[in-house]
Amino acid sequence: DTAVSQTPKYLVTQMGNDKSIKCEQNLGHDTMYWYKQDSKKFLKIMFSYNNKELIINETVPNRFSPKSPDKAHLNLHINSLELGDSAVYFCASSHYLAVGGETQYFGPGTRLLVL
Amino acid sequence: SQQGEEDPQALSIQEGENATMNCSYKTSINNLQWYRQNSGRGLVHLILIRSNEREKHSGRLRVTLDTSKKSSSLLITASRAADTASYFCATDNAAGNKLTFGGGTRVLVKP
């Protein structure tokens, strides 16, 4: 069974549209993340949630709004899409990152192309 | 500039050879992790090394950490075509609640 799943896998849309990406994990983790990977493969954290509460927001434009209805789900809604939003978006989950460090488990990614 | 930068950016080797890649970082860490990303897939955790450890092994992987130089290396021994992937190092912040990934090393293992 898939541990971290994302839908859709591919998303092609026009500039100005609003779209959502969904993420679900069945690992029993309490922390979930959204990352953006650009065309040069650089991976940057956008948000993280712990027990449905936002704990990290990395200066992401407010057109991006994450929502965590429960510990197993973290969705990402993007308003007024721009060309620069084209990227691969990865969801990940872990037990809460403590000083000891925790492994993050990644979903397969959502490839977003804004035309 | 980013925390966690890999070197080289790309590496091409023959099957059976060893592959070595390095990661440098700027601020103090609690631990450093290495992840692999196959083309078109998500990242997969390979190994974690804590700041008080100097070397760690896992199968054909060997990771070293030099906190005085703020650098780590990942060695893949006896490489296989299936090792073809991008490899990323990731460091945590002081609070331990965020990972910062480097730009990755793209490894091509030719059969």
Backbone of each chain as ProteinMPNN parsed JSONL, in Angstrom:
{"seq_chain_A": "DTAVSQTPKYLVTQMGNDKSIKCEQNLGHDTMYWYKQDSKKFLKIMFSYNNKELIINETVPNRFSPKSPDKAHLNLHINSLELGDSAVYFCASSHYLAVGGETQYFGPGTRLLVL", "coords_chain_A": {"N_chain_A": [[0.84, -1.2, 0.0], [0.43, 2.256, -0.74], [2.4, 4.618, 0.954], [2.631, 7.457, 1.217], [0.541, 9.368, -0.577], [-0.336, 11.279, -3.47], [-2.552, 13.431, -5.213], [-3.563, 15.354, -8.047], [-1.385, 13.388, -10.219], [-0.352, 14.641, -12.428], [-0.769, 17.965, -13.568], [-2.054, 20.268, -15.65], [-2.603, 23.535, -16.498], [-4.17, 26.764, -17.025], [-2.771, 30.05, -16.771], [-3.782, 32.056, -14.032], [-5.823, 30.457, -13.154], [-7.342, 28.54, -10.435], [-6.175, 25.92, -8.393], [-6.06, 22.688, -6.764], [-4.06, 20.456, -4.802], [-3.895, 17.235, -3.47], [-2.954, 15.399, -0.532], [-2.214, 12.42, 1.179], [-1.371, 10.404, 3.966], [-0.613, 7.185, 5.251], [0.866, 6.373, 7.356], [0.688, 6.919, 9.99], [1.921, 9.175, 10.913], [2.578, 12.386, 12.492], [3.273, 14.746, 11.405], [3.355, 16.735, 8.504], [4.386, 17.809, 5.232], [4.895, 20.262, 2.626], [6.756, 20.505, -0.309], [8.533, 22.283, -2.863], [9.873, 21.542, -5.964], [12.087, 22.8, -8.235], [12.915, 23.373, -11.737], [15.607, 22.932, -11.815], [15.99, 20.989, -10.025], [16.193, 21.748, -7.408], [15.117, 21.503, -4.14], [12.712, 22.854, -2.084], [11.399, 23.674, 1.056], [7.999, 24.412, 1.724], [5.729, 24.487, 3.458], [4.995, 23.213, 6.762], [3.096, 21.035, 8.799], [2.046, 20.161, 12.032], [0.203, 17.879, 13.764], [-2.148, 19.003, 12.637], [-1.62, 21.675, 12.89], [-0.129, 24.643, 11.68], [3.329, 24.883, 11.42], [5.588, 25.644, 10.054], [6.111, 28.144, 7.696], [7.375, 29.04, 4.874], [7.929, 31.834, 3.78], [6.121, 31.841, 1.619], [4.149, 32.887, -1.15], [0.919, 34.344, -0.474], [-0.931, 33.299, -2.136], [-0.795, 30.645, -2.02], [-2.319, 28.232, -0.13], [-2.295, 26.097, 2.453], [-4.074, 23.275, 3.823], [-5.057, 21.337, 6.532], [-7.082, 18.918, 7.218], [-7.075, 16.751, 8.93], [-4.722, 14.697, 10.773], [-3.714, 12.962, 8.868], [-3.935, 14.054, 6.387], [-2.955, 16.575, 4.099], [-3.586, 19.267, 2.259], [-3.051, 21.328, -0.638], [-3.844, 24.417, -1.788], [-3.876, 26.509, -4.587], [-4.136, 29.742, -5.622], [-4.904, 31.869, -8.415], [-2.931, 31.074, -10.443], [0.475, 31.283, -11.564], [3.009, 31.551, -14.139], [5.486, 30.968, -13.014], [4.877, 29.189, -11.07], [5.029, 26.7, -12.033], [6.26, 23.553, -11.505], [7.488, 20.702, -9.645], [5.583, 19.41, -7.084], [6.003, 18.176, -3.91], [4.695, 16.149, -1.389], [5.301, 15.255, 1.982], [5.868, 13.214, 4.907], [6.383, 12.725, 8.444], [7.342, 11.499, 11.718], [7.179, 13.859, 14.371], [9.754, 16.177, 13.923], [12.339, 15.923, 15.973], [15.149, 16.841, 18.036], [16.684, 14.627, 17.707], [16.273, 13.861, 15.108], [14.337, 12.874, 12.294], [13.208, 10.599, 9.824], [11.962, 11.568, 6.677], [9.156, 10.787, 4.673], [8.379, 10.602, 1.35], [5.89, 11.599, -1.043], [4.888, 10.713, -4.443], [4.951, 12.973, -5.979], [3.559, 15.868, -7.649], [3.218, 17.01, -10.812], [3.15, 20.135, -11.934], [2.11, 22.213, -14.476], [1.946, 25.357, -15.706], [0.353, 27.187, -18.114]], "CA_chain_A": [[0.0, 0.0, 0.0], [1.195, 3.491, -0.82], [2.529, 5.242, 2.255], [2.266, 8.853, 1.025], [-0.022, 9.475, -1.919], [-0.72, 12.622, -3.897], [-3.366, 13.517, -6.424], [-3.269, 14.449, -9.161], [0.031, 13.197, -10.525], [-0.036, 15.683, -13.399], [-1.749, 19.046, -13.589], [-1.754, 21.277, -16.662], [-3.659, 24.521, -16.343], [-3.885, 28.097, -17.558], [-2.487, 31.145, -15.825], [-4.947, 32.695, -13.427], [-6.735, 29.473, -12.564], [-7.125, 28.057, -9.066], [-6.106, 24.462, -8.396], [-5.717, 22.053, -5.484], [-3.348, 19.18, -4.79], [-4.229, 16.548, -2.218], [-1.943, 14.48, -0.018], [-2.663, 11.57, 2.277], [-0.375, 9.432, 4.425], [-1.177, 6.133, 6.1], [1.98, 5.918, 8.194], [0.459, 7.286, 11.385], [2.764, 10.322, 11.272], [1.848, 13.557, 12.956], [3.801, 15.939, 10.747], [3.321, 16.661, 7.05], [5.117, 18.907, 4.601], [4.86, 20.496, 1.19], [7.988, 20.991, -0.897], [8.504, 22.627, -4.277], [11.139, 21.236, -6.641], [12.099, 23.543, -9.495], [13.451, 22.67, -12.915], [17.008, 22.583, -11.552], [15.941, 19.928, -9.013], [16.368, 22.274, -6.071], [13.936, 21.188, -3.339], [12.575, 23.86, -1.033], [10.202, 23.474, 1.873], [7.014, 25.484, 1.676], [4.937, 24.459, 4.687], [4.866, 21.966, 7.498], [2.012, 20.975, 9.77], [2.15, 19.15, 13.066], [-1.12, 17.715, 14.381], [-3.07, 19.934, 11.977], [-1.249, 23.076, 13.133], [0.964, 25.146, 10.852], [4.523, 25.192, 12.199], [6.562, 26.309, 9.197], [5.616, 28.793, 6.491], [8.626, 29.6, 4.372], [7.729, 33.018, 2.92], [5.428, 31.45, 0.4], [3.076, 33.84, -1.463], [-0.344, 33.934, 0.141], [-1.772, 32.57, -3.105], [-0.709, 29.238, -1.622], [-2.944, 28.036, 1.175], [-2.398, 24.691, 2.862], [-5.157, 22.95, 4.761], [-4.9, 20.003, 7.098], [-8.332, 18.554, 7.895], [-6.707, 15.834, 10.004], [-3.279, 14.421, 10.761], [-3.335, 12.12, 7.734], [-4.153, 14.772, 5.13], [-2.492, 17.953, 3.95], [-3.899, 19.689, 0.904], [-2.458, 22.603, -1.029], [-4.664, 25.14, -2.756], [-3.119, 27.594, -5.191], [-4.984, 30.704, -6.335], [-4.315, 32.754, -9.441], [-1.666, 30.439, -10.826], [1.411, 32.035, -12.395], [3.949, 30.698, -14.88], [6.56, 30.563, -12.106], [4.429, 28.127, -10.161], [5.315, 25.415, -12.675], [7.273, 22.831, -10.726], [6.965, 19.465, -9.059], [5.256, 19.62, -5.678], [6.078, 16.931, -3.153], [4.203, 16.048, -0.025], [6.09, 14.328, 2.785], [5.398, 13.108, 6.29], [7.326, 12.147, 9.403], [7.044, 11.798, 13.097], [7.627, 15.237, 14.59], [11.2, 16.296, 13.906], [12.932, 16.342, 17.24], [16.586, 17.035, 17.902], [17.279, 13.374, 17.254], [16.108, 13.706, 13.673], [13.35, 11.907, 11.824], [13.163, 10.379, 8.385], [10.761, 12.016, 5.992], [8.676, 9.892, 3.624], [7.878, 11.475, 0.297], [4.957, 11.134, -2.049], [5.456, 10.609, -5.79], [5.038, 14.279, -6.621], [2.542, 16.374, -8.589], [3.89, 17.853, -11.799], [2.262, 21.23, -12.293], [2.552, 23.035, -15.599], [1.062, 26.496, -15.904], [0.55, 27.702, -19.482]], "C_chain_A": [[0.869, 1.241, 0.0], [1.218, 4.178, 0.527], [2.091, 6.708, 2.205], [1.774, 8.975, -0.419], [-0.445, 10.903, -2.207], [-1.609, 12.507, -5.124], [-3.592, 14.985, -6.761], [-1.761, 14.266, -9.335], [0.511, 14.263, -11.507], [-1.157, 16.72, -13.39], [-1.282, 20.08, -14.594], [-2.914, 22.261, -16.654], [-3.225, 25.866, -16.897], [-3.554, 29.059, -16.423], [-3.783, 31.729, -15.294], [-5.945, 31.728, -12.796], [-6.374, 29.178, -11.117], [-7.131, 26.533, -9.096], [-5.731, 23.956, -7.0], [-4.974, 20.749, -5.715], [-3.62, 18.538, -3.433], [-3.12, 15.582, -1.825], [-2.52, 13.713, 1.159], [-1.534, 10.632, 2.666], [-1.033, 8.441, 5.38], [-0.124, 5.542, 7.026], [1.78, 6.233, 9.67], [1.336, 8.436, 11.851], [1.924, 11.51, 11.721], [2.308, 14.845, 12.288], [3.819, 15.722, 9.239], [3.888, 17.931, 6.455], [4.714, 19.049, 3.131], [6.206, 21.08, 0.77], [7.724, 21.35, -2.356], [9.87, 22.3, -4.863], [11.127, 21.906, -8.009], [12.787, 22.744, -10.596], [14.918, 22.278, -12.748], [17.118, 21.562, -10.419], [16.165, 20.428, -7.594], [15.063, 22.124, -5.304], [13.838, 22.153, -2.175], [11.291, 23.63, -0.254], [9.29, 24.692, 1.754], [6.293, 25.599, 3.017], [5.194, 23.162, 5.442], [3.779, 22.121, 8.554], [2.308, 19.865, 10.765], [0.805, 19.064, 13.772], [-2.095, 18.793, 13.925], [-2.723, 21.402, 12.207], [-0.059, 23.471, 12.272], [2.158, 25.466, 11.733], [5.601, 25.855, 11.357], [5.846, 26.879, 7.98], [6.791, 29.572, 5.931], [8.388, 30.701, 3.34], [7.152, 32.642, 1.564], [4.344, 32.484, 0.116], [1.739, 33.386, -0.901], [-1.342, 33.394, -0.868], [-1.778, 31.071, -2.794], [-1.326, 29.09, -0.24], [-3.051, 26.554, 1.469], [-3.574, 24.507, 3.811], [-4.969, 21.528, 5.228], [-6.167, 19.636, 7.854], [-8.117, 17.565, 9.035], [-5.241, 15.465, 9.825], [-2.823, 13.677, 9.517], [-3.44, 12.84, 6.402], [-3.578, 16.184, 5.194], [-2.679, 18.332, 2.491], [-3.275, 21.049, 0.647], [-3.331, 23.24, -2.094], [-3.86, 26.322, -3.279], [-4.08, 28.473, -5.98], [-4.191, 31.433, -7.404], [-2.953, 32.254, -9.899], [-0.856, 31.297, -11.778], [2.374, 31.06, -13.064], [5.034, 30.138, -13.954], [6.164, 29.494, -11.108], [4.676, 26.746, -10.759], [6.483, 24.749, -11.975], [6.692, 21.467, -10.37], [6.757, 19.709, -7.571], [5.221, 18.265, -4.972], [5.479, 17.126, -1.771], [5.103, 15.053, 0.704], [5.497, 14.254, 4.184], [6.495, 12.509, 7.153], [6.691, 12.204, 10.778], [7.619, 13.185, 13.341], [9.141, 15.278, 14.701], [11.69, 16.8, 15.252], [14.437, 16.492, 17.024], [17.262, 15.783, 17.368], [17.139, 13.131, 15.772], [15.095, 12.645, 13.314], [13.419, 11.801, 10.317], [11.866, 10.932, 7.836], [10.439, 11.047, 4.855], [7.953, 10.741, 2.592], [6.832, 10.79, -0.565], [5.61, 11.148, -3.42], [5.552, 11.932, -6.528], [3.846, 14.584, -7.523], [3.247, 17.345, -9.52], [2.904, 18.885, -12.309], [2.871, 22.034, -13.422], [1.509, 24.119, -15.82], [1.368, 27.12, -17.263], [0.073, 29.145, -19.615]], "O_chain_A": [[1.913, 1.284, 0.652], [0.181, 4.313, 1.176], [1.292, 7.155, 3.027], [2.52, 8.711, -1.362], [-0.856, 11.64, -1.311], [-1.445, 11.615, -5.956], [-3.796, 15.792, -5.854], [-0.967, 14.924, -8.664], [1.648, 14.729, -11.422], [-2.332, 16.39, -13.226], [-0.234, 20.699, -14.414], [-4.073, 21.866, -16.788], [-2.051, 26.076, -17.199], [-3.997, 28.897, -15.286], [-4.76, 31.874, -16.028], [-6.8, 32.127, -12.006], [-5.289, 29.503, -10.636], [-7.983, 25.923, -9.741], [-5.171, 24.683, -6.179], [-5.221, 20.035, -6.687], [-3.583, 19.198, -2.394], [-2.436, 15.021, -2.681], [-3.211, 14.268, 2.013], [-0.82, 10.121, 1.803], [-1.883, 8.799, 6.195], [-0.202, 4.381, 7.428], [2.603, 5.86, 10.506], [1.484, 8.654, 13.053], [0.745, 11.631, 11.389], [1.783, 15.919, 12.581], [4.24, 14.672, 8.754], [3.878, 18.989, 7.083], [4.262, 18.1, 2.491], [6.725, 22.009, 1.389], [6.825, 20.806, -2.998], [10.899, 22.721, -4.334], [10.268, 21.619, -8.843], [13.184, 21.594, -10.403], [15.414, 21.398, -13.451], [18.211, 21.303, -9.915], [16.312, 19.626, -6.672], [14.016, 22.572, -5.77], [14.763, 22.262, -1.37], [10.227, 23.418, -0.836], [9.745, 25.835, 1.694], [6.254, 26.667, 3.628], [5.562, 22.146, 4.851], [3.58, 23.197, 9.119], [2.758, 18.779, 10.397], [0.32, 20.056, 14.315], [-2.78, 19.412, 14.739], [-3.459, 22.284, 11.763], [0.906, 22.716, 12.151], [2.033, 26.232, 12.689], [6.45, 26.563, 11.898], [5.073, 26.186, 7.318], [7.157, 30.628, 6.447], [8.629, 30.499, 2.15], [7.635, 33.07, 0.516], [3.673, 32.927, 1.049], [1.452, 32.19, -0.855], [-2.472, 33.066, -0.508], [-2.652, 30.332, -3.246], [-0.902, 29.748, 0.71], [-3.807, 25.836, 0.815], [-4.005, 25.434, 4.496], [-4.75, 20.621, 4.425], [-6.315, 20.005, 9.019], [-8.887, 17.542, 9.995], [-4.6, 15.867, 8.854], [-1.651, 13.757, 9.15], [-3.064, 12.276, 5.374], [-3.698, 16.884, 6.2], [-2.02, 17.792, 1.604], [-3.006, 21.817, 1.571], [-3.533, 22.674, -3.169], [-3.237, 27.049, -2.506], [-4.755, 28.003, -6.896], [-2.974, 31.59, -7.307], [-1.945, 32.946, -9.753], [-1.397, 31.95, -12.671], [2.537, 29.918, -12.634], [5.448, 28.986, -14.091], [7.006, 28.958, -10.387], [4.546, 25.735, -10.068], [7.567, 25.323, -11.868], [5.568, 21.129, -10.74], [7.668, 20.166, -6.881], [4.512, 17.344, -5.379], [5.724, 18.122, -1.091], [5.608, 14.11, 0.095], [4.724, 15.121, 4.592], [7.419, 11.868, 6.652], [5.665, 12.849, 10.99], [8.471, 13.637, 12.576], [9.742, 14.523, 15.465], [11.479, 17.958, 15.616], [14.925, 16.282, 15.913], [18.274, 15.855, 16.671], [17.827, 12.268, 15.225], [15.016, 11.614, 13.982], [13.657, 12.787, 9.619], [10.805, 10.788, 8.443], [11.334, 10.555, 4.169], [7.038, 11.498, 2.915], [6.874, 9.58, -0.789], [6.766, 11.551, -3.551], [6.17, 12.007, -7.591], [3.216, 13.685, -8.081], [3.796, 18.359, -9.091], [1.951, 18.563, -13.018], [4.013, 22.482, -13.332], [0.342, 23.833, -16.085], [2.498, 27.529, -17.53], [0.165, 29.729, -20.694]]}, "seq_chain_B": "SQQGEEDPQALSIQEGENATMNCSYKTSINNLQWYRQNSGRGLVHLILIRSNEREKHSGRLRVTLDTSKKSSSLLITASRAADTASYFCATDNAAGNKLTFGGGTRVLVKP", "coords_chain_B": {"N_chain_B": [[22.992, 32.008, -0.132], [22.528, 28.439, -0.231], [21.897, 26.194, 2.498], [23.629, 23.225, 2.69], [25.135, 22.027, 0.117], [25.783, 20.171, -2.719], [28.492, 18.374, -4.185], [30.162, 16.63, -6.716], [28.027, 18.312, -9.147], [27.168, 16.595, -11.058], [27.803, 13.208, -11.979], [29.424, 10.62, -13.667], [29.815, 7.221, -14.023], [31.238, 3.911, -14.453], [29.565, 0.77, -14.172], [30.177, -1.039, -11.212], [32.249, 0.549, -10.35], [33.209, 2.899, -7.747], [31.242, 5.528, -6.312], [31.548, 8.806, -5.269], [30.303, 11.493, -3.429], [29.977, 14.831, -2.238], [28.93, 16.961, 0.462], [28.406, 20.18, 1.585], [27.806, 22.382, 4.303], [26.459, 25.217, 6.133], [25.634, 26.124, 8.711], [25.457, 25.117, 12.205], [24.535, 21.741, 12.934], [22.162, 19.2, 13.956], [21.814, 16.722, 12.905], [22.508, 14.973, 9.818], [21.162, 14.037, 6.76], [20.919, 11.719, 4.027], [19.356, 11.436, 0.902], [17.805, 9.684, -1.841], [16.75, 10.204, -5.186], [14.992, 8.852, -7.682], [14.479, 9.184, -11.207], [11.67, 11.107, -11.889], [10.381, 10.4, -9.563], [9.552, 10.385, -5.998], [11.551, 11.451, -3.123], [13.727, 9.214, -1.398], [14.653, 8.069, 1.74], [17.996, 7.441, 2.715], [20.124, 7.314, 4.643], [21.0, 8.389, 7.934], [23.077, 10.523, 9.761], [24.342, 11.416, 12.862], [25.334, 14.416, 14.624], [27.322, 13.807, 16.405], [28.548, 11.64, 15.399], [30.975, 10.1, 13.253], [31.243, 8.416, 11.135], [29.253, 6.23, 9.158], [27.681, 3.202, 8.145], [25.728, 1.551, 5.653], [24.78, -1.162, 4.137], [25.928, -0.963, 0.872], [26.557, 1.638, 1.191], [28.423, 4.348, 2.492], [28.796, 6.807, 4.81], [30.32, 9.811, 5.783], [31.033, 12.282, 8.259], [32.168, 15.449, 8.94], [32.24, 17.669, 11.252], [33.801, 19.825, 11.892], [34.669, 20.814, 9.507], [32.301, 21.214, 8.402], [31.115, 19.38, 6.579], [30.067, 16.556, 4.598], [30.301, 13.242, 3.282], [29.156, 10.954, 0.81], [29.549, 7.687, -0.054], [29.168, 5.334, -2.535], [29.642, 2.054, -2.969], [30.855, -0.344, -5.378], [29.086, 0.205, -7.623], [25.829, 0.005, -9.216], [23.736, -0.233, -12.124], [21.198, 0.388, -11.29], [21.637, 2.238, -9.328], [21.625, 4.662, -10.487], [20.578, 7.891, -10.186], [19.45, 10.905, -8.488], [21.153, 12.348, -5.779], [20.666, 13.634, -2.584], [21.709, 15.741, 0.059], [20.586, 16.56, 3.334], [20.047, 18.887, 5.855], [19.26, 19.59, 9.278], [17.532, 22.227, 11.095], [18.297, 24.377, 13.929], [16.217, 24.061, 15.742], [15.388, 21.623, 15.05], [13.169, 21.059, 13.49], [12.945, 21.323, 10.808], [14.011, 20.418, 7.565], [16.641, 21.183, 5.354], [17.375, 20.989, 2.029], [20.054, 20.228, -0.22], [21.251, 20.993, -3.571], [21.643, 18.631, -4.921], [23.307, 15.725, -6.342], [23.695, 14.413, -9.463], [23.821, 11.178, -10.455], [25.065, 8.965, -12.792], [25.157, 5.69, -13.677], [26.789, 3.665, -15.762], [26.104, 0.763, -17.649]], "CA_chain_B": [[23.285, 30.681, -0.652], [21.739, 27.451, 0.457], [22.48, 25.23, 3.416], [23.676, 21.915, 2.045], [25.422, 22.081, -1.308], [26.471, 18.957, -3.116], [29.577, 18.465, -5.155], [29.887, 17.43, -7.919], [26.614, 18.396, -9.521], [26.862, 15.406, -11.845], [28.861, 12.201, -11.896], [29.16, 9.506, -14.561], [30.781, 6.155, -13.741], [30.914, 2.577, -14.969], [29.085, -0.2, -13.188], [31.269, -1.665, -10.47], [33.099, 1.589, -9.758], [32.663, 3.596, -6.586], [30.804, 6.91, -6.544], [31.681, 9.631, -4.066], [29.773, 12.843, -3.564], [30.199, 15.604, -1.02], [27.917, 17.938, 0.85], [28.892, 21.173, 2.542], [26.726, 23.157, 4.9], [26.981, 26.457, 6.704], [25.346, 26.346, 10.132], [25.545, 23.908, 13.04], [23.441, 20.798, 12.704], [21.96, 18.093, 14.88], [22.06, 15.522, 12.118], [22.526, 15.158, 8.379], [20.558, 12.88, 6.1], [21.068, 11.571, 2.586], [18.181, 10.901, 0.229], [17.95, 9.373, -3.258], [15.564, 10.465, -6.001], [15.002, 8.304, -9.03], [13.834, 10.084, -12.152], [10.217, 11.127, -11.866], [9.849, 9.827, -8.326], [9.816, 11.123, -4.771], [12.816, 11.159, -2.46], [13.753, 8.064, -0.501], [15.692, 8.223, 2.754], [19.053, 6.436, 2.657], [20.913, 7.157, 5.861], [21.091, 9.568, 8.797], [24.256, 10.536, 10.623], [24.17, 12.451, 13.887], [26.47, 15.336, 14.702], [28.4, 13.235, 17.229], [29.061, 10.471, 14.69], [31.943, 10.462, 12.214], [31.094, 7.538, 9.983], [28.15, 5.29, 9.274], [27.571, 2.327, 6.993], [24.463, 0.862, 5.433], [24.958, -1.901, 2.893], [27.028, -0.445, 0.045], [26.688, 3.074, 1.444], [29.257, 4.788, 3.61], [28.665, 8.254, 5.0], [31.193, 10.416, 6.783], [30.648, 13.627, 8.685], [33.233, 16.236, 9.571], [31.554, 18.881, 11.706], [34.744, 20.952, 11.925], [34.7, 21.345, 8.143], [30.9, 21.33, 7.97], [30.976, 18.645, 5.329], [29.737, 15.133, 4.668], [30.454, 12.563, 2.001], [28.426, 9.699, 0.596], [30.258, 6.77, -0.945], [28.441, 4.147, -2.965], [30.646, 1.112, -3.471], [30.421, -1.348, -6.359], [27.831, 0.77, -8.121], [25.015, -0.756, -10.157], [22.931, 0.645, -12.979], [20.033, 0.816, -10.507], [22.017, 3.367, -8.461], [21.435, 5.896, -11.249], [19.586, 8.698, -9.475], [20.002, 12.106, -7.868], [21.377, 12.143, -4.348], [20.562, 14.91, -1.885], [21.922, 15.793, 1.5], [19.616, 17.424, 4.012], [20.449, 19.221, 7.224], [18.151, 20.126, 10.059], [17.808, 23.513, 11.731], [18.601, 24.279, 15.36], [15.024, 23.561, 16.437], [15.173, 20.24, 14.63], [11.837, 20.853, 12.919], [12.936, 21.625, 9.38], [15.142, 19.95, 6.781], [17.008, 21.981, 4.193], [18.021, 20.107, 1.062], [20.972, 20.786, -1.187], [20.832, 20.924, -4.965], [21.725, 17.262, -5.41], [24.312, 15.22, -7.28], [23.069, 13.47, -10.403], [24.752, 10.078, -10.697], [24.732, 8.063, -13.895], [25.976, 4.486, -13.661], [26.668, 3.064, -17.091], [26.311, -0.705, -17.575]], "C_chain_B": [[22.634, 29.638, 0.261], [22.553, 26.658, 1.458], [22.502, 23.896, 2.711], [23.895, 22.042, 0.549], [26.238, 20.861, -1.675], [27.513, 19.235, -4.184], [30.023, 17.041, -5.47], [28.393, 17.517, -8.191], [26.204, 17.167, -10.317], [28.075, 14.498, -11.869], [28.476, 11.041, -12.807], [30.23, 8.444, -14.349], [30.328, 4.867, -14.398], [30.416, 1.705, -13.824], [30.28, -0.874, -12.52], [32.209, -0.666, -9.826], [32.418, 2.18, -8.525], [32.27, 5.015, -6.979], [30.905, 7.665, -5.227], [31.115, 11.007, -4.341], [29.867, 13.524, -2.201], [29.092, 16.612, -0.792], [28.548, 18.898, 1.836], [27.717, 21.976, 3.063], [27.316, 24.3, 5.717], [26.773, 26.605, 8.207], [25.425, 25.03, 10.901], [24.318, 23.031, 12.818], [23.319, 19.821, 13.86], [22.212, 16.764, 14.169], [22.015, 15.884, 10.64], [21.982, 13.881, 7.751], [20.899, 12.895, 4.612], [19.821, 10.894, 2.031], [18.539, 10.618, -1.234], [16.634, 9.686, -3.965], [15.778, 9.858, -7.378], [14.183, 9.221, -9.933], [12.316, 9.972, -12.079], [9.581, 10.589, -10.603], [10.112, 10.758, -7.143], [11.142, 10.72, -4.154], [12.66, 9.985, -1.508], [14.923, 8.219, 0.451], [16.706, 7.086, 2.648], [19.692, 6.223, 4.022], [20.925, 8.481, 6.628], [22.342, 9.438, 9.642], [24.112, 11.702, 11.59], [25.456, 13.259, 14.032], [27.615, 14.778, 15.541], [28.965, 11.953, 16.609], [30.0, 10.927, 13.584], [31.767, 9.623, 10.96], [29.947, 6.58, 10.238], [28.061, 4.472, 7.991], [26.157, 1.772, 6.905], [24.576, 0.154, 4.095], [26.156, -1.397, 2.117], [27.243, 1.05, 0.238], [27.588, 3.326, 2.641], [29.153, 6.302, 3.657], [29.664, 8.698, 6.05], [30.683, 11.815, 7.09], [31.816, 14.271, 9.391], [32.613, 17.563, 9.989], [32.502, 20.079, 11.764], [34.844, 21.608, 10.554], [33.292, 21.573, 7.606], [30.723, 20.638, 6.616], [30.68, 17.179, 5.596], [30.012, 14.533, 3.299], [29.626, 11.294, 1.998], [29.201, 8.893, -0.425], [29.344, 5.605, -1.255], [29.475, 3.204, -3.556], [30.013, 0.144, -4.466], [29.091, -0.95, -6.989], [27.158, -0.141, -9.15], [24.209, 0.22, -10.991], [21.724, 1.193, -12.211], [20.352, 1.948, -9.533], [21.892, 4.702, -9.19], [20.277, 6.681, -10.648], [20.245, 10.019, -9.102], [20.083, 11.872, -6.373], [21.434, 13.509, -3.66], [20.988, 14.747, -0.43], [20.905, 16.763, 2.08], [20.076, 17.649, 5.438], [19.252, 19.797, 7.975], [18.538, 21.481, 10.64], [18.0, 23.308, 13.234], [17.425, 23.703, 16.143], [14.736, 22.117, 16.087], [13.83, 20.003, 13.986], [11.776, 21.158, 11.428], [14.185, 21.047, 8.738], [15.374, 20.899, 5.617], [17.825, 21.098, 3.273], [18.988, 20.886, 0.178], [20.446, 20.587, -2.596], [20.965, 19.548, -5.598], [22.909, 16.983, -6.31], [23.626, 14.187, -8.158], [24.118, 12.428, -10.789], [24.215, 9.199, -11.813], [25.691, 6.887, -13.829], [25.741, 3.749, -14.972], [26.953, 1.565, -17.01], [27.497, -1.148, -18.423]], "O_chain_B": [[22.242, 29.941, 1.388], [23.758, 26.471, 1.285], [21.476, 23.47, 2.179], [22.932, 22.153, -0.209], [27.245, 20.549, -1.039], [27.42, 20.186, -4.961], [30.251, 16.281, -4.529], [27.595, 16.857, -7.526], [25.051, 16.741, -10.269], [29.217, 14.951, -11.79], [27.356, 10.535, -12.742], [31.42, 8.728, -14.48], [29.186, 4.744, -14.841], [30.8, 1.883, -12.668], [31.259, -1.231, -13.175], [32.896, -0.995, -8.859], [31.224, 1.987, -8.295], [32.88, 5.624, -7.858], [30.404, 7.21, -4.199], [31.414, 11.617, -5.367], [29.839, 12.872, -1.157], [28.416, 17.052, -1.722], [29.158, 18.473, 2.818], [26.749, 22.218, 2.342], [28.522, 24.345, 5.96], [27.631, 27.147, 8.903], [25.454, 23.956, 10.301], [23.219, 23.519, 12.552], [24.253, 19.64, 14.641], [22.746, 15.818, 14.748], [21.546, 16.958, 10.261], [22.318, 12.776, 8.179], [21.135, 13.95, 4.022], [19.303, 9.93, 2.595], [19.452, 11.227, -1.792], [15.551, 9.466, -3.422], [16.639, 10.299, -8.14], [13.302, 9.943, -9.466], [11.753, 8.883, -12.193], [8.375, 10.347, -10.568], [10.797, 11.773, -7.268], [11.782, 9.767, -4.6], [11.61, 9.789, -0.896], [16.051, 8.471, 0.027], [16.335, 5.92, 2.511], [19.791, 5.094, 4.502], [20.866, 9.557, 6.031], [22.632, 8.368, 10.177], [23.804, 12.825, 11.191], [26.527, 12.826, 13.609], [28.754, 15.225, 15.408], [29.771, 11.263, 17.234], [29.837, 12.018, 13.039], [32.099, 10.059, 9.857], [29.696, 6.171, 11.371], [28.327, 4.973, 6.898], [25.483, 1.552, 7.911], [24.481, 0.784, 3.041], [27.276, -1.396, 2.629], [28.033, 1.66, -0.483], [27.529, 2.628, 3.653], [29.394, 6.987, 2.663], [29.835, 8.043, 7.078], [29.995, 12.439, 6.282], [32.384, 13.707, 10.326], [32.477, 18.475, 9.172], [32.056, 21.224, 11.692], [35.075, 22.813, 10.451], [33.114, 22.065, 6.491], [30.248, 21.233, 5.649], [30.992, 16.639, 6.657], [29.962, 15.227, 2.283], [29.422, 10.651, 3.027], [29.475, 9.365, -1.529], [28.809, 4.964, -0.351], [30.118, 3.538, -4.552], [28.818, -0.148, -4.411], [28.101, -1.677, -6.898], [27.803, -0.929, -9.842], [24.023, 1.373, -10.602], [21.285, 2.318, -12.45], [19.439, 2.553, -8.97], [22.039, 5.758, -8.575], [19.143, 6.204, -10.605], [21.429, 10.234, -9.358], [19.19, 11.272, -5.776], [22.15, 14.412, -4.093], [20.67, 13.752, 0.221], [20.427, 17.669, 1.397], [20.449, 16.708, 6.139], [18.359, 20.406, 7.386], [19.714, 21.842, 10.675], [17.876, 22.192, 13.737], [17.617, 22.946, 17.095], [13.932, 21.46, 16.748], [13.375, 18.86, 13.93], [10.693, 21.241, 10.849], [15.283, 21.162, 9.283], [14.429, 21.36, 4.976], [18.839, 20.529, 3.677], [18.762, 22.056, -0.131], [19.343, 20.079, -2.797], [20.456, 19.32, -6.695], [23.447, 17.883, -6.956], [23.053, 13.214, -7.668], [25.155, 12.749, -11.368], [23.069, 8.751, -11.783], [26.906, 7.068, -13.915], [24.639, 3.274, -15.25], [27.924, 1.146, -16.38], [27.809, -2.337, -18.475]]}, "name": "protein", "num_of_chains": 2, "seq": "DTAVSQTPKYLVTQMGNDKSIKCEQNLGHDTMYWYKQDSKKFLKIMFSYNNKELIINETVPNRFSPKSPDKAHLNLHINSLELGDSAVYFCASSHYLAVGGETQYFGPGTRLLVLSQQGEEDPQALSIQEGENATMNCSYKTSINNLQWYRQNSGRGLVHLILIRSNEREKHSGRLRVTLDTSKKSSSLLITASRAADTASYFCATDNAAGNKLTFGGGTRVLVKP"}
